[in-house]
Amino acid sequence: EKFNFFVIDLESSNWCGELEKIMTQLNIDNFDIIFSALMFHHLEQPERVFKKLRKYLSDVGFLYVRTCDDDEIEGYPEEDSLIRNTLLSTYHVLGMSDRIHGKKIYGQLYRSGYQNIQVKSYYVTTAEMSVEERLMLFFDIFYWRKNRLKKQLDTDPANEEFLKESSLYCERMETIEEMFYNPDFYFRVAGPIAIAQK
């Protein structure tokens, strides 16, 4: 019927006040569904936001959160844990989100007072994918990390450690990309989903 779009910074000190103004303006008492996709793992203090959001759910409402967990990414065959080490090499990069948030979300929701918490994962795999689809999945998982490393290098182009990290990542990425061309290479990535009630 009718959609309204608003932007609120959930890390600002007054985001609750901003949300309540919008709710008053639209004559909304509470929400039956609060949905978030790939956002909470970017917050510095997601648990604080979960706690505050809870009061805006109706008594029969649901919180639905799609997050990420790189520990659920697997490839086979893979030599010397290349994929795992490549992913791990980016976790410290400036601006990187919490790449293992999926395993933390149950505890965060529990400590925030939610009930009936379920955490499940859906999987995307290379099984029966065409080469084009495999490469799209490869770029989806690995390419944006290369851009993060480039941004880090742009902050200090003379930094030898940043240059070394970026070069090594690019080399590893080329090797991993070749793996995706191989039809018997199996790759799986998970998307953790948490559902909870007030």
N, C-alpha and C positions, 0 to 999 in steps of 0.2 A: 504494500500500500504506500506508505510514506517513510522515507529514510531521512535521517538527520545525521550529519557528520560534524564532529567536533574533534579538536586536538587538545589533549591534556598531557602535560609532562608529569608522569607518575613519580619522578624523582624530585619534583619541586616541593617546597615546604607546605604549599597551600593547595595541592591538587584535590584534596577532599572538598574544600570550599568551592573550587571551580566546578567540580562534578555536581555538587549539591545545587549550585545556581542553575546549571543546565537542567537538572531533574525538576526543579521548581518551575522553571520556564516552560518545560514540556509536560508538567503535571504528572510526573512519575514518582511513585512512592518507593519502589524497589524494582529489582530485575529478576525475572525468572531464569534468564541465562546470561552469564558473563562469559564471553568467548575471547580467547587470545591465541594467536598463532605466531610462533617464533619471535616473541617479544621478551618474555620474562628472563631468558638467559642473558639478555643484554643489560639488565638492571644491576646496579651495585648491591642493592639490598632487596631482593625479590620477596623475602619473607615478610618484611615490613609492609610491603604493598598488599600481599595476600591477606595479612591481618586486617588491614583497613578496608579492603574490598569486601570482606565477609559481611560487614554490616549492611551493605547495599543489596545483598541477595534476599529474595523473598524466602519465607520459611520452607517452601517446596522448590526453591531455585537450585540451579546447577552452575558450578564453575567448570569450564572446559578449557584446558590449556594444552596446546601443542608446543613442544619444546624440542631440544636436540640432545644427542648423546653420541659423541664420536667414538666412544668405546663400543658402540654397537655397529661400527663399520668394519666389515671383514672382506678380505679377498683371498681367493685360492685358485691356483697355487701362487704363493708369494715367497720370495727368497729374502732371508735376513730381516723379516718384519718390515719391509720397505714401506708399506702403506702406513702401518702403525707409527713408525718412526717419523715419517713425513708429516703426519698429522700432529704428533707430539711436538715437533720442532716449531710449530706456529703458535702454541698456546700462550707464550709469554709476550707475543707481539703487541705493541701499543694498539689499543682499541679492540682487541680480541675479546669476544664474549666468553661466557662460561660454557665451554664445549662439552662438559659432562653433566650438564644440568639435569638431564633425564633421570639420573640415579639419585639426585638430591631432592627432587620435587615431592616425593611422598613425605619425607620428613618435614619439609617446609610447610606443606599443607596441614600435616598433623599438628605441628607446633603452633600453627595459626588458628587452630580450633575447628577445622573442617571435619566432617563426618563422611562415612561411606566412600572413602577414597579408593579409587581404582586407578592403576597406572598400567597401561598396555602399550605395545608398540606395533605399528604396522610397518611392513618391510617392502622396499623396492629392491628388486634384484635384476641382474643382467640375464637371467634365464629367459630364453626365447626372445631376447631383444635383438633387433637389427644392429648392425655396426653403427648406424647413425644414432640410434637410441642410446647405445652404450656410450658413445662419445658425448652425447648431451648430458648423461648422468655423470660422466667423468668431469666435465667442465663445471657442472653444478656443484660438485663436492670439492674440487681442488682449485679452480681458477680464481675464485674470489680471495682465497688465502694468499695467492701470489700478489694480488693487488694490495692487500694489507702490508705485506713485506715491502712492496714498492713505496707505499706511503711512509712506512717507517724509515726507509732509506732516504726518501725525499726530505725528511726532517734533518738529516745529517749525512749528506752525500760522501763526506770524507771518512765516515765511520767504517773502519775495516771489518768489524764484526757484523754490522748490518749488511755490508756488501757480500761478505762470505755467506751469511745466512740466505740472502736472496739468491745468489748464484747456485748454492747447493739445492735449494728448493726447486729452482727451475730445472736443474739436472734430474732430480728425482721425479719431477712432474713428467718430463719427457719419457722416462723409463716406464712410469705407471701408465701413461697414455698408450704406449705400445702394448701393454698388457691387455688393455680394453679392446684392441683389435683382434686378439686371439679368441676364437669362438669357444674354447673350452675354459677360459678364465671366468670364474664365478665371483661376482661382487655383490655385496648386500649392504644396504644402509637402512637404518631404522628411524622411525619418527615416533618418539614417545609421546603419548597422550595421557593426560591426567584428567579425571572427572571426579568432582567432589560436591558435597552438599553442605549447606550451612549447619 
